[in-house]
Amino acid sequence: MADTGNSNRENSAPLNGAGALGASAPAPDSASAPATREYTPRFAHIVGWGYQVPSKVITNQDLEQIVDTSDEWIRSRTGIAERHVAADPKETTSSLAIAAARKALEVADVPAAKVDLIICATTTPEYSFPATACLIQDALGAVNAGAFDLSAACSGFVYGLSMARGQIIAGDAEYVLVIGAETLSRIVDWTDRETCVLFGDGAGAVLVAASEVPGGILACELGSDGSGGNALILPAGGSALPTSLETVSSGQHYVKMDGKAVFRFATRVMANATRRVLERAGYTPADVDLVVPHQANLRIIQNSVLNQLKIPEDRVFVNLQKYGNTSTASIPIALCEAIDAGKLHPGDTVVFVGFGAGLTWAACCLDWRTPVERRSTDWWKATRRQATYGAAAARSVFKRAVRWVYDVLPTDPEAPAREDVRERTPADGKEAAPVKPREKS
C-alpha cells in the first residue's frame, strides 16, 4: 500500500521509518537526551464536494443549426447529447469555481477561514495572472489560505488531489480545497465541428481534510508525455506565439486537436494508470466499487475501463451525455452526481482516472470513508455562512480602497525613497551611517 502516514503539524522532529508508520521513535541514547514523542499517522479524506454549471444548455440539435453535424453523428462518436455553456458574460471560470467551492465547504460544514490551501486546476484561467485560485480565495474569505493554479489540462483535478494529499500527509495543511473549473466555450471555434461538439463549461470542488482515520486518498499515479503536446493545443497567447492581429485572424486562439491521436493515447493510458494506482494501493480491478473517469468520450471509457480492465458497467459512472467534456471539472462534477445517485458509500474503493493535453494522465485510488447522506440545513448556520461571504466581499472592497488611497496620496518629491538606507562594508559587515539623499545640482 502507498504511504499513508506522517507526523502531526505540531511535531517538528524528523521522521524515521517507524515514525512514518505511526510507531514511536527510538528511545534516546541517554537519560539527559530530550524525550521523544509518538507520531500519529495522517490521512487525507474528501469531506466536502460541490459543483456548478451554467444555466445555458446547447443540445446537439442546436449544433445542427451551426455546423455540418447531426445528433446521431455526435451521439454515436462521443456519447454527448448536450452541454452547458457560459452565455452570460458574468459567468466566468472564477464565478463557477467560487459557487462550487462554497457548496463543498457547506457539505463539510467547514468555514473558509480554516482552509490552508486552494488549488485551482484549469486550462481557462480568469487571467494569465493573477492566479484564478487567488480570486477564489478572496471571494471565499479564506484569509489563511495559500492559493495557486495548476495546469495539467483534463488531468489537472487528479494532479490537484495528489498535491493536496502530499500537503496533508507532510503536516503542512489541515484543509485543502481542490477545484476544477473551466469555461471552454470561450476558446472553442464554433465553426469547427471536430471540437465544438465536445466541450462544455462547469466547475467542481472538493475539500480534502487531514484525519487520523485510516483511508482516504491511498495512492496517486501521475504521468506525462510532452512529445504529444501538439496533439491537443491552444497555439497562440503564450510566449511562443504572442497575441497579434495575425494570430487572432487565423484562429490560433482556439483549441486544436488531433482526434485520432488523442483517442489512441487515451484508451491506452486510462487502463494502464488505473492498474498502476490500484497496484500501489494494494488492490486489483476486481476490488473496485466505483470508477469515476474523465468524461471526455464514451468510446474511450468503454475501450479502456470496461473492455481492458473488465470492470462492470454498473461500477463506472458516466454523465458526459449531459455536460460534454468539461476538462478539469469533469471528474468532480461526476463525483457529485455519483453521490447524489447513491453510487458511493463509506467503505467503497474508488478510482479517479483522467488524461489530457500535455500529454498528461493521472489516477488516484481512495478508500472512501465520509458519510454521504444529506444533512438537514441549519438556517442559522446558512445565514452565518452567507454573512461571512458578505464580509469577505466588504473586506476586499476595503483593501482595494486602501490601496487606491495610497496610490493617490501626494508624495514629497524632496523625501528620499527610503530614509534608513545603510551601506555595509564588505570586509567587516559593519553598518555605516545612513546614506543621505543627493542634493539637486
C-alpha positions as a Markdown table, in Angstrom:
| # | Residue | x | y | z |
|---|---|---|---|---|
| 1 | Met | 0.0 | 0.0 | 0.0 |
| 2 | Ala | 1.2 | 3.6 | -0.7 |
| 3 | Asp | 2.5 | 5.7 | 2.2 |
| 4 | Thr | -0.5 | 6.9 | 4.2 |
| 5 | Gly | 1.0 | 8.4 | 7.4 |
| 6 | Asn | 3.2 | 11.2 | 8.6 |
| 7 | Ser | 3.6 | 13.5 | 11.6 |
| 8 | Asn | 1.1 | 15.9 | 13.1 |
| 9 | Arg | 1.7 | 19.5 | 12.3 |
| 10 | Glu | 3.0 | 20.3 | 15.8 |
| 11 | Asn | 5.7 | 17.6 | 15.7 |
| 12 | Ser | 8.9 | 19.2 | 14.5 |
| 13 | Ala | 11.3 | 16.2 | 14.9 |
| 14 | Pro | 12.3 | 14.4 | 11.7 |
| 15 | Leu | 10.6 | 11.2 | 10.9 |
| 16 | Asn | 12.3 | 7.8 | 10.7 |
| 17 | Gly | 10.9 | 4.7 | 9.1 |
| 18 | Ala | 8.9 | 3.7 | 12.2 |
| 19 | Gly | 7.7 | 7.2 | 12.9 |
| 20 | Ala | 6.2 | 7.4 | 9.3 |
| 21 | Leu | 4.1 | 4.4 | 10.1 |
| 22 | Gly | 2.8 | 5.8 | 13.4 |
| 23 | Ala | 5.1 | 3.9 | 15.7 |
| 24 | Ser | 7.1 | 5.6 | 18.4 |
| 25 | Ala | 10.6 | 6.9 | 17.6 |
| 26 | Pro | 13.7 | 5.1 | 19.1 |
| 27 | Ala | 14.5 | 5.8 | 22.7 |
| 28 | Pro | 17.1 | 8.4 | 23.4 |
| 29 | Asp | 20.7 | 7.2 | 24.0 |
| 30 | Ser | 20.9 | 8.8 | 27.4 |
| 31 | Ala | 18.6 | 9.9 | 30.2 |
| 32 | Ser | 19.7 | 13.5 | 29.5 |
| 33 | Ala | 18.5 | 13.5 | 25.9 |
| 34 | Pro | 15.2 | 15.2 | 25.1 |
| 35 | Ala | 12.2 | 12.9 | 25.3 |
| 36 | Thr | 10.7 | 11.7 | 22.0 |
| 37 | Arg | 7.1 | 11.8 | 21.1 |
| 38 | Glu | 4.8 | 9.4 | 19.3 |
| 39 | Tyr | 3.8 | 10.3 | 15.8 |
| 40 | Thr | 0.2 | 9.8 | 14.7 |
| 41 | Pro | -0.5 | 8.7 | 11.1 |
| 42 | Arg | -2.2 | 11.3 | 8.9 |
| 43 | Phe | -4.7 | 10.5 | 6.2 |
| 44 | Ala | -6.2 | 12.7 | 3.5 |
| 45 | His | -10.0 | 12.4 | 3.2 |
| 46 | Ile | -12.5 | 14.1 | 0.9 |
| 47 | Val | -15.1 | 15.6 | 3.3 |
| 48 | Gly | -16.9 | 18.1 | 1.1 |
| 49 | Trp | -18.0 | 18.3 | -2.5 |
| 50 | Gly | -20.0 | 20.6 | -4.8 |
| 51 | Tyr | -20.4 | 21.6 | -8.4 |
| 52 | Gln | -21.8 | 24.4 | -10.5 |
| 53 | Val | -22.7 | 24.6 | -14.2 |
| 54 | Pro | -24.1 | 27.5 | -16.3 |
| 55 | Ser | -27.8 | 27.6 | -16.9 |
| 56 | Lys | -27.5 | 27.8 | -20.7 |
| 57 | Val | -27.7 | 24.4 | -22.4 |
| 58 | Ile | -26.8 | 23.8 | -26.1 |
| 59 | Thr | -28.1 | 20.5 | -27.4 |
| 60 | Asn | -26.9 | 18.5 | -30.4 |
| 61 | Gln | -30.0 | 19.8 | -32.3 |
| 62 | Asp | -28.8 | 23.3 | -31.6 |
| 63 | Leu | -25.4 | 22.5 | -33.1 |
| 64 | Glu | -27.1 | 21.1 | -36.2 |
| 65 | Gln | -28.0 | 24.8 | -36.9 |
| 66 | Ile | -24.4 | 26.0 | -36.6 |
| 67 | Val | -22.2 | 23.4 | -38.2 |
| 68 | Asp | -22.5 | 20.4 | -40.5 |
| 69 | Thr | -23.3 | 17.7 | -38.0 |
| 70 | Ser | -26.2 | 15.7 | -36.6 |
| 71 | Asp | -27.4 | 14.4 | -33.3 |
| 72 | Glu | -26.8 | 10.8 | -34.4 |
| 73 | Trp | -23.3 | 11.6 | -35.5 |
| 74 | Ile | -22.4 | 13.2 | -32.2 |
| 75 | Arg | -24.0 | 10.6 | -30.0 |
| 76 | Ser | -22.5 | 7.6 | -31.9 |
| 77 | Arg | -18.9 | 9.0 | -31.8 |
| 78 | Thr | -18.9 | 10.7 | -28.4 |
| 79 | Gly | -22.0 | 9.8 | -26.3 |
| 80 | Ile | -22.7 | 13.5 | -25.8 |
| 81 | Ala | -26.3 | 14.9 | -26.1 |
| 82 | Glu | -25.9 | 18.4 | -24.6 |
| 83 | Arg | -23.5 | 20.7 | -22.8 |
| 84 | His | -23.7 | 23.7 | -20.6 |
| 85 | Val | -22.1 | 26.9 | -21.7 |
| 86 | Ala | -21.3 | 30.3 | -20.0 |
| 87 | Ala | -23.5 | 32.6 | -22.2 |
| 88 | Asp | -23.7 | 35.3 | -19.5 |
| 89 | Pro | -20.5 | 37.5 | -19.5 |
| 90 | Lys | -20.7 | 37.5 | -15.7 |
| 91 | Glu | -20.2 | 33.7 | -15.7 |
| 92 | Thr | -16.5 | 33.1 | -15.7 |
| 93 | Thr | -14.1 | 30.4 | -14.5 |
| 94 | Ser | -13.8 | 32.0 | -11.1 |
| 95 | Ser | -17.5 | 32.6 | -10.6 |
| 96 | Leu | -18.3 | 29.0 | -11.3 |
| 97 | Ala | -15.4 | 27.9 | -9.1 |
| 98 | Ile | -16.5 | 30.1 | -6.2 |
| 99 | Ala | -20.0 | 28.7 | -6.3 |
| 100 | Ala | -18.7 | 25.1 | -6.4 |
| 101 | Ala | -16.3 | 25.8 | -3.6 |
| 102 | Arg | -19.0 | 27.3 | -1.3 |
| 103 | Lys | -21.1 | 24.2 | -1.8 |
| 104 | Ala | -18.1 | 21.9 | -0.9 |
| 105 | Leu | -17.5 | 23.9 | 2.3 |
| 106 | Glu | -21.2 | 23.7 | 3.2 |
| 107 | Val | -21.2 | 20.0 | 2.8 |
| 108 | Ala | -18.1 | 19.7 | 5.0 |
| 109 | Asp | -19.5 | 22.3 | 7.5 |
| 110 | Val | -16.1 | 24.0 | 7.5 |
| 111 | Pro | -15.6 | 27.8 | 7.4 |
| 112 | Ala | -13.4 | 29.2 | 4.7 |
| 113 | Ala | -11.1 | 30.7 | 7.3 |
| 114 | Lys | -9.9 | 27.2 | 8.2 |
| 115 | Val | -8.8 | 26.4 | 4.6 |
| 116 | Asp | -5.0 | 26.3 | 4.4 |
| 117 | Leu | -4.5 | 25.9 | 0.6 |
| 118 | Ile | -6.6 | 26.4 | -2.5 |
| 119 | Ile | -5.6 | 24.6 | -5.7 |
| 120 | Cys | -7.5 | 25.6 | -8.9 |
| 121 | Ala | -6.9 | 23.2 | -11.8 |
| 122 | Thr | -7.9 | 25.0 | -15.0 |
| 123 | Thr | -7.0 | 25.4 | -18.7 |
| 124 | Thr | -9.2 | 28.5 | -19.0 |
| 125 | Pro | -8.0 | 30.8 | -16.1 |
| 126 | Glu | -9.6 | 34.1 | -15.5 |
| 127 | Tyr | -6.3 | 35.8 | -16.5 |
| 128 | Ser | -2.8 | 34.6 | -17.3 |
| 129 | Phe | -2.1 | 36.2 | -13.9 |
| 130 | Pro | -3.1 | 36.7 | -11.2 |
| 131 | Ala | -4.0 | 33.1 | -10.5 |
| 132 | Thr | -7.7 | 32.2 | -10.5 |
| 133 | Ala | -7.2 | 30.5 | -7.2 |
| 134 | Cys | -6.3 | 33.9 | -5.6 |
| 135 | Leu | -9.6 | 35.4 | -6.8 |
| 136 | Ile | -11.4 | 32.4 | -5.3 |
| 137 | Gln | -9.5 | 32.8 | -2.0 |
| 138 | Asp | -10.6 | 36.5 | -1.9 |
| 139 | Ala | -14.2 | 35.8 | -2.6 |
| 140 | Leu | -14.4 | 33.0 | -0.1 |
| 141 | Gly | -12.7 | 35.0 | 2.7 |
| 142 | Ala | -10.2 | 32.2 | 3.1 |
| 143 | Val | -7.8 | 34.6 | 4.8 |
| 144 | Asn | -5.4 | 31.9 | 6.0 |
| 145 | Ala | -5.1 | 30.1 | 2.6 |
| 146 | Gly | -2.3 | 30.0 | 0.1 |
| 147 | Ala | -3.5 | 29.7 | -3.5 |
| 148 | Phe | -2.2 | 28.7 | -6.9 |
| 149 | Asp | -3.4 | 27.5 | -10.3 |
| 150 | Leu | -2.4 | 24.1 | -11.7 |
| 151 | Ser | -2.1 | 23.5 | -15.4 |
| 152 | Ala | -2.3 | 19.8 | -16.4 |
| 153 | Ala | -5.3 | 20.1 | -18.7 |
| 154 | Cys | -8.0 | 17.5 | -18.1 |
| 155 | Ser | -5.8 | 15.5 | -15.7 |
| 156 | Gly | -5.5 | 18.6 | -13.5 |
| 157 | Phe | -8.1 | 17.8 | -10.9 |
| 158 | Val | -6.4 | 14.5 | -10.0 |
| 159 | Tyr | -3.0 | 16.2 | -10.0 |
| 160 | Gly | -4.5 | 18.6 | -7.5 |
| 161 | Leu | -5.7 | 15.8 | -5.3 |
| 162 | Ser | -2.2 | 14.4 | -5.3 |
| 163 | Met | -0.8 | 17.8 | -4.3 |
| 164 | Ala | -3.4 | 18.1 | -1.5 |
| 165 | Arg | -2.6 | 14.6 | -0.2 |
| 166 | Gly | 1.1 | 15.5 | 0.0 |
| 167 | Gln | 0.5 | 18.7 | 1.9 |
| 168 | Ile | -1.7 | 16.9 | 4.4 |
| 169 | Ile | 0.5 | 13.9 | 5.0 |
| 170 | Ala | 3.5 | 16.2 | 5.4 |
| 171 | Gly | 1.7 | 18.1 | 8.1 |
| 172 | Asp | 1.7 | 21.4 | 6.2 |
| 173 | Ala | -2.1 | 21.7 | 5.9 |
| 174 | Glu | -5.3 | 20.5 | 7.6 |
| 175 | Tyr | -7.8 | 21.5 | 4.9 |
| 176 | Val | -7.1 | 21.8 | 1.2 |
| 177 | Leu | -9.7 | 23.0 | -1.4 |
| 178 | Val | -9.2 | 21.4 | -4.8 |
| 179 | Ile | -11.2 | 22.8 | -7.7 |
| 180 | Gly | -11.5 | 22.0 | -11.3 |
| 181 | Ala | -13.1 | 24.9 | -13.3 |
| 182 | Glu | -13.5 | 25.7 | -17.0 |
| 183 | Thr | -15.2 | 28.0 | -19.5 |
| 184 | Leu | -14.0 | 26.1 | -22.5 |
| 185 | Ser | -16.8 | 27.5 | -24.7 |
| 186 | Arg | -14.7 | 30.7 | -24.9 |
| 187 | Ile | -11.7 | 29.0 | -26.5 |
| 188 | Val | -13.7 | 26.7 | -28.9 |
| 189 | Asp | -14.1 | 27.5 | -32.6 |
| 190 | Trp | -17.9 | 27.1 | -33.0 |
| 191 | Thr | -17.4 | 26.6 | -36.8 |
| 192 | Asp | -15.1 | 23.5 | -36.2 |
| 193 | Arg | -17.4 | 20.5 | -35.9 |
| 194 | Glu | -14.5 | 18.3 | -34.6 |
| 195 | Thr | -14.1 | 20.3 | -31.4 |
| 196 | Cys | -17.3 | 22.4 | -30.8 |
| 197 | Val | -19.4 | 19.3 | -30.2 |
| 198 | Leu | -17.2 | 18.1 | -27.4 |
| 199 | Phe | -16.7 | 20.7 | -24.8 |
| 200 | Gly | -18.8 | 22.3 | -22.1 |
| 201 | Asp | -18.4 | 24.6 | -19.1 |
| 202 | Gly | -18.6 | 24.0 | -15.3 |
| 203 | Ala | -16.8 | 23.7 | -12.1 |
| 204 | Gly | -16.4 | 21.1 | -9.3 |
| 205 | Ala | -14.7 | 21.3 | -6.0 |
| 206 | Val | -13.8 | 19.0 | -3.1 |
| 207 | Leu | -12.4 | 19.8 | 0.4 |
| 208 | Val | -9.6 | 17.4 | 1.4 |
| 209 | Ala | -9.1 | 17.2 | 5.2 |
| 210 | Ala | -6.5 | 15.7 | 7.5 |
| 211 | Ser | -7.7 | 12.9 | 9.7 |
| 212 | Glu | -6.3 | 10.1 | 11.9 |
| 213 | Val | -9.0 | 7.7 | 10.5 |
| 214 | Pro | -7.3 | 5.3 | 8.0 |
| 215 | Gly | -8.3 | 5.5 | 4.4 |
| 216 | Gly | -8.9 | 8.4 | 2.1 |
| 217 | Ile | -6.6 | 9.1 | -0.8 |
| 218 | Leu | -4.3 | 6.0 | -0.7 |
| 219 | Ala | -2.2 | 6.3 | -3.8 |
| 220 | Cys | -1.7 | 8.5 | -6.9 |
| 221 | Glu | -0.3 | 7.9 | -10.4 |
| 222 | Leu | 0.8 | 10.9 | -12.4 |
| 223 | Gly | 2.4 | 10.8 | -15.9 |
| 224 | Ser | 3.2 | 12.9 | -18.9 |
| 225 | Asp | 4.5 | 12.6 | -22.5 |
| 226 | Gly | 5.4 | 16.0 | -23.9 |
| 227 | Ser | 6.2 | 14.6 | -27.3 |
| 228 | Gly | 2.5 | 14.6 | -27.9 |
| 229 | Gly | 2.0 | 18.2 | -26.9 |
| 230 | Asn | 0.8 | 19.3 | -30.3 |
| 231 | Ala | -2.0 | 16.7 | -30.4 |
| 232 | Leu | -4.2 | 18.9 | -28.2 |
| 233 | Ile | -3.1 | 22.5 | -28.0 |
| 234 | Leu | -4.1 | 26.2 | -27.8 |
| 235 | Pro | -1.4 | 27.5 | -30.1 |
| 236 | Ala | -1.4 | 31.3 | -29.5 |
| 237 | Gly | -1.4 | 33.5 | -26.5 |
| 238 | Gly | 1.8 | 32.3 | -24.9 |
| 239 | Ser | 5.5 | 33.3 | -25.3 |
| 240 | Ala | 5.9 | 31.0 | -28.3 |
| 241 | Leu | 3.2 | 32.8 | -30.3 |
| 242 | Pro | 2.2 | 36.1 | -28.6 |
| 243 | Thr | -1.2 | 37.6 | -29.3 |
| 244 | Ser | -1.2 | 39.6 | -32.5 |
| 245 | Leu | -3.6 | 40.6 | -35.3 |
| 246 | Glu | -2.3 | 37.6 | -37.3 |
| 247 | Thr | -2.9 | 35.0 | -34.6 |
| 248 | Val | -6.4 | 36.3 | -33.9 |
| 249 | Ser | -7.4 | 36.5 | -37.5 |
| 250 | Ser | -6.0 | 33.0 | -38.2 |
| 251 | Gly | -7.9 | 31.4 | -35.3 |
| 252 | Gln | -4.8 | 30.4 | -33.3 |
| 253 | His | -6.5 | 31.2 | -30.0 |
| 254 | Tyr | -8.9 | 28.3 | -30.4 |
| 255 | Val | -8.4 | 24.7 | -29.3 |
| 256 | Lys | -6.7 | 22.5 | -32.0 |
| 257 | Met | -6.9 | 18.7 | -31.7 |
| 258 | Asp | -5.8 | 15.6 | -33.5 |
| 259 | Gly | -8.7 | 13.5 | -32.5 |
| 260 | Lys | -7.3 | 10.1 | -33.6 |
| 261 | Ala | -4.0 | 10.6 | -31.8 |
| 262 | Val | -5.8 | 11.6 | -28.6 |
| 263 | Phe | -8.1 | 8.6 | -28.8 |
| 264 | Arg | -5.3 | 6.2 | -29.2 |
| 265 | Phe | -3.4 | 7.7 | -26.4 |
| 266 | Ala | -6.3 | 7.9 | -24.0 |
| 267 | Thr | -7.5 | 4.3 | -24.4 |
| 268 | Arg | -4.0 | 3.1 | -23.5 |
| 269 | Val | -3.1 | 5.3 | -20.6 |
| 270 | Met | -6.5 | 5.2 | -18.9 |
| 271 | Ala | -6.3 | 1.5 | -18.4 |
| 272 | Asn | -2.6 | 1.5 | -17.5 |
| 273 | Ala | -2.9 | 4.3 | -15.0 |
| 274 | Thr | -5.8 | 2.6 | -13.3 |
| 275 | Arg | -3.8 | -0.7 | -13.0 |
| 276 | Arg | -0.8 | 1.1 | -11.6 |
| 277 | Val | -2.6 | 3.1 | -9.0 |
| 278 | Leu | -4.6 | 0.0 | -7.8 |
| 279 | Glu | -1.3 | -1.9 | -7.5 |
| 280 | Arg | 0.2 | 0.8 | -5.4 |
| 281 | Ala | -2.8 | 0.8 | -3.1 |
| 282 | Gly | -2.8 | -3.0 | -2.8 |
| 283 | Tyr | -5.9 | -3.6 | -4.9 |
| 284 | Thr | -6.9 | -5.2 | -8.2 |
| 285 | Pro | -9.6 | -4.1 | -10.7 |
| 286 | Ala | -11.9 | -6.7 | -9.2 |
| 287 | Asp | -11.8 | -4.8 | -5.8 |
| 288 | Val | -13.1 | -1.5 | -7.3 |
| 289 | Asp | -16.6 | -0.4 | -6.3 |
| 290 | Leu | -16.7 | 2.7 | -8.4 |
| 291 | Val | -14.6 | 4.3 | -11.2 |
| 292 | Val | -15.1 | 8.0 | -11.9 |
| 293 | Pro | -13.3 | 8.6 | -15.2 |
| 294 | His | -12.6 | 11.8 | -17.1 |
| 295 | Gln | -15.8 | 12.5 | -19.1 |
| 296 | Ala | -14.3 | 13.1 | -22.5 |
| 297 | Asn | -15.7 | 10.4 | -24.8 |
| 298 | Leu | -18.0 | 7.4 | -24.1 |
| 299 | Arg | -16.0 | 5.2 | -26.6 |
| 300 | Ile | -12.7 | 6.0 | -24.7 |
| 301 | Ile | -14.3 | 4.9 | -21.4 |
| 302 | Gln | -15.7 | 1.8 | -23.0 |
| 303 | Asn | -12.5 | 0.8 | -24.7 |
| 304 | Ser | -10.3 | 1.4 | -21.6 |
| 305 | Val | -12.1 | 0.9 | -18.3 |
| 306 | Leu | -14.8 | -1.5 | -19.4 |
| 307 | Asn | -13.1 | -3.6 | -22.1 |
| 308 | Gln | -9.4 | -3.7 | -20.9 |
| 309 | Leu | -10.0 | -3.7 | -17.1 |
| 310 | Lys | -13.1 | -5.8 | -17.2 |
| 311 | Ile | -14.8 | -3.5 | -14.7 |
| 312 | Pro | -18.6 | -3.9 | -14.9 |
| 313 | Glu | -20.6 | -1.1 | -16.4 |
| 314 | Asp | -22.6 | -0.5 | -13.3 |
| 315 | Arg | -19.4 | 0.3 | -11.4 |
| 316 | Val | -18.4 | 3.1 | -13.9 |
| 317 | Phe | -20.1 | 6.4 | -13.5 |
| 318 | Val | -20.8 | 8.3 | -16.7 |
| 319 | Asn | -22.6 | 11.7 | -17.1 |
| 320 | Leu | -21.0 | 13.2 | -20.1 |
| 321 | Gln | -24.2 | 12.9 | -22.1 |
| 322 | Lys | -25.4 | 15.9 | -20.0 |
| 323 | Tyr | -22.2 | 18.0 | -19.8 |
| 324 | Gly | -19.8 | 17.0 | -22.5 |
| 325 | Asn | -16.1 | 17.3 | -21.8 |
| 326 | Thr | -15.7 | 19.9 | -19.0 |
| 327 | Ser | -11.9 | 19.1 | -18.8 |
| 328 | Thr | -10.6 | 19.6 | -15.2 |
| 329 | Ala | -14.2 | 19.9 | -13.9 |
| 330 | Ser | -15.5 | 16.6 | -15.3 |
| 331 | Ile | -14.3 | 14.3 | -12.5 |
| 332 | Pro | -15.5 | 16.4 | -9.6 |
| 333 | Ile | -18.9 | 17.1 | -11.3 |
| 334 | Ala | -19.3 | 13.3 | -11.9 |
| 335 | Leu | -18.3 | 12.6 | -8.3 |
| 336 | Cys | -21.0 | 14.9 | -7.0 |
| 337 | Glu | -23.6 | 13.3 | -9.3 |
| 338 | Ala | -22.5 | 9.8 | -8.3 |
| 339 | Ile | -23.0 | 10.7 | -4.7 |
| 340 | Asp | -26.5 | 12.1 | -5.4 |
| 341 | Ala | -27.3 | 9.0 | -7.4 |
| 342 | Gly | -26.4 | 6.7 | -4.4 |
| 343 | Lys | -23.5 | 5.1 | -6.2 |
| 344 | Leu | -21.0 | 5.8 | -3.5 |
| 345 | His | -20.9 | 4.6 | 0.2 |
| 346 | Pro | -18.5 | 4.6 | 3.1 |
| 347 | Gly | -16.1 | 1.6 | 2.7 |
| 348 | Asp | -16.1 | 1.7 | -1.1 |
| 349 | Thr | -12.9 | 1.5 | -3.1 |
| 350 | Val | -12.9 | 4.4 | -5.6 |
| 351 | Val | -10.7 | 5.3 | -8.6 |
| 352 | Phe | -10.5 | 8.7 | -10.3 |
| 353 | Val | -8.7 | 8.5 | -13.7 |
| 354 | Gly | -8.1 | 11.0 | -16.4 |
| 355 | Phe | -6.0 | 12.2 | -19.3 |
| 356 | Gly | -5.4 | 15.5 | -21.1 |
| 357 | Ala | -3.3 | 17.8 | -23.1 |
| 358 | Gly | 0.4 | 17.8 | -22.4 |
| 359 | Leu | 0.0 | 14.9 | -22.9 |
| 360 | Thr | -0.8 | 14.0 | -19.3 |
| 361 | Trp | -2.6 | 11.3 | -17.4 |
| 362 | Ala | -3.4 | 10.8 | -13.7 |
| 363 | Ala | -5.2 | 8.4 | -11.4 |
| 364 | Cys | -5.9 | 8.1 | -7.7 |
| 365 | Cys | -7.3 | 5.4 | -5.5 |
| 366 | Leu | -9.4 | 6.2 | -2.5 |
| 367 | Asp | -10.8 | 4.2 | 0.4 |
| 368 | Trp | -13.9 | 6.3 | 0.9 |
| 369 | Arg | -14.9 | 6.9 | 4.5 |
| 370 | Thr | -17.0 | 10.0 | 4.5 |
| 371 | Pro | -20.8 | 9.7 | 5.1 |
| 372 | Val | -22.7 | 10.8 | 2.0 |
| 373 | Glu | -26.2 | 11.3 | 3.4 |
| 374 | Arg | -27.5 | 14.8 | 3.0 |
| 375 | Arg | -27.8 | 16.6 | 6.3 |
| 376 | Ser | -30.7 | 19.0 | 7.1 |
| 377 | Thr | -29.8 | 22.6 | 6.5 |
| 378 | Asp | -29.4 | 24.6 | 9.7 |
| 379 | Trp | -30.9 | 28.0 | 8.9 |
| 380 | Trp | -28.7 | 29.7 | 11.4 |
| 381 | Lys | -25.5 | 28.2 | 10.0 |
| 382 | Ala | -26.6 | 29.0 | 6.5 |
| 383 | Thr | -27.3 | 32.6 | 7.4 |
| 384 | Arg | -24.0 | 32.9 | 9.2 |
| 385 | Arg | -22.2 | 31.4 | 6.2 |
| 386 | Gln | -23.7 | 33.9 | 3.9 |
| 387 | Ala | -22.8 | 36.7 | 6.3 |
| 388 | Thr | -19.1 | 35.6 | 6.2 |
| 389 | Tyr | -19.2 | 35.8 | 2.3 |
| 390 | Gly | -20.7 | 39.2 | 2.5 |
| 391 | Ala | -17.9 | 40.2 | 5.0 |
| 392 | Ala | -15.3 | 38.8 | 2.6 |
| 393 | Ala | -16.7 | 41.0 | -0.2 |
| 394 | Ala | -16.6 | 44.0 | 2.1 |
| 395 | Arg | -13.1 | 43.2 | 3.2 |
| 396 | Ser | -12.0 | 43.0 | -0.4 |
| 397 | Val | -13.5 | 46.4 | -1.3 |
| 398 | Phe | -11.9 | 48.0 | 1.8 |
| 399 | Lys | -8.5 | 46.7 | 0.9 |
| 400 | Arg | -8.8 | 47.9 | -2.7 |
| 401 | Ala | -9.9 | 51.3 | -1.4 |
| 402 | Val | -6.9 | 51.5 | 0.9 |
| 403 | Arg | -4.5 | 50.7 | -2.0 |
| 404 | Trp | -6.2 | 53.4 | -4.1 |
| 405 | Val | -5.8 | 56.0 | -1.3 |
| 406 | Tyr | -2.1 | 55.2 | -1.0 |
| 407 | Asp | -1.8 | 55.5 | -4.8 |
| 408 | Val | -3.4 | 58.9 | -5.0 |
| 409 | Leu | -1.8 | 60.5 | -1.8 |
| 410 | Pro | 0.7 | 63.2 | -2.7 |
| 411 | Thr | 4.3 | 62.4 | -2.1 |
| 412 | Asp | 7.1 | 64.8 | -1.1 |
| 413 | Pro | 9.5 | 65.0 | -4.1 |
| 414 | Glu | 12.3 | 66.0 | -1.7 |
| 415 | Ala | 11.9 | 63.0 | 0.6 |
| 416 | Pro | 14.3 | 60.1 | -0.1 |
| 417 | Ala | 12.8 | 56.9 | -1.4 |
| 418 | Arg | 14.0 | 55.2 | 1.8 |
| 419 | Glu | 15.1 | 57.1 | 4.8 |
| 420 | Asp | 17.1 | 54.4 | 6.6 |
| 421 | Val | 19.3 | 53.1 | 3.8 |
| 422 | Arg | 22.6 | 51.9 | 5.2 |
| 423 | Glu | 25.8 | 50.9 | 3.5 |
| 424 | Arg | 27.6 | 47.8 | 4.5 |
| 425 | Thr | 31.4 | 47.4 | 4.4 |
| 426 | Pro | 32.1 | 44.2 | 2.6 |
| 427 | Ala | 35.2 | 43.4 | 4.7 |
| 428 | Asp | 33.7 | 43.5 | 8.2 |
| 429 | Gly | 30.0 | 43.7 | 7.5 |
| 430 | Lys | 29.5 | 46.6 | 9.9 |
| 431 | Glu | 26.8 | 49.2 | 9.2 |
| 432 | Ala | 27.9 | 52.6 | 8.1 |
| 433 | Ala | 26.0 | 55.9 | 8.7 |
| 434 | Pro | 22.7 | 56.3 | 6.9 |
| 435 | Val | 23.1 | 57.4 | 3.3 |
| 436 | Lys | 21.9 | 60.9 | 2.6 |
| 437 | Pro | 20.0 | 61.7 | -0.5 |
| 438 | Arg | 21.9 | 63.5 | -3.2 |
| 439 | Glu | 21.2 | 67.2 | -3.4 |
| 440 | Lys | 20.0 | 68.6 | -6.6 |
| 441 | Ser | 22.6 | 70.2 | -8.9 |
